[in-house]
Amino acid sequence: MEQRSYTYVLKGEPEALVSKRSDDIPGWNTHKETRLITTITLESQHEERPLLYGPIHLDATFYFHTPSSRRSHIKAEDGDWYLKRPSIFFLLHFLEQSAVGIIWADTALISKSSGQKLYGPESCTVFTVTEMQHESKSKKRTQE
């Protein structure tokens, strides 16, 4: 079986999924418009390819705009780590929730994820989804 891998680009400031603080405050509603735009963008980039069913490796890089003022620019240049909020956990969680049913099935298992936050010339999110090959250890031993 061939390993499938797809790369996607979401333009604009990386979005984080805010968790609920209480039952009265829905965490997702504040992102309704952003999630809609993200969904449409992902659907157009996925180009009706079949859904991935897992296990999956999600590798994401979140680029935040490098400050334009001279004083700030000295502190941060393109490629430097972005060391401010939001947490990488919430950024990855937004991607995971947005891609369900578009890139991978809701039954798919993300077995490996990696992410980094960097300064870049423009704000965007670039991520690659790879279907991982899995063989049980017992199958590997019998083949040796």
PEKAMO-V356093 format. One line per field, one symbol per residue. ss: DSSP state (2 for helix, 1 for strand, 0 for the rest). psi: psi as a letter, one per 30 degrees, with the letter a starting at -180 (. if undefined). burial: I if it has 9 or more other C-alpha atoms within 8 Angstrom, else O. A space follows every 50 residues. Layout:
# PEKAMO-V356093
ss=???
psi=???
burial=???
This chain:
# PEKAMO-V356093
ss=00001111111000000000010010002222222222222222220000 01000111111111100002222220000010000002222222222221 00010000011111111111000111111110000022222220
psi=kkkkkkklkjllkkkkjklkflffjkffefgeeeeeeeeeeeeeffhgll lkfllkkjjkkjkkkkkfkeeeeeeklkflkjhlllkeeeeeeeeeeefk feellffljjfkkkllklklflklkkkkkkjkkkkleeeeeff.
burial=OOOOOOOIOIOOIIOIIOOIOOOOOIIIOOIOOOIOOIIOIIIOOIOOOO IIIIIIIIIIIIIIIIOOOOOIIOOIIIOOOOOOOOOIOIIIIIOOOIII OIIIIOOIOIOOIOIIIIIIOIIIIIIIIIIIOOOOOOOIOOOO
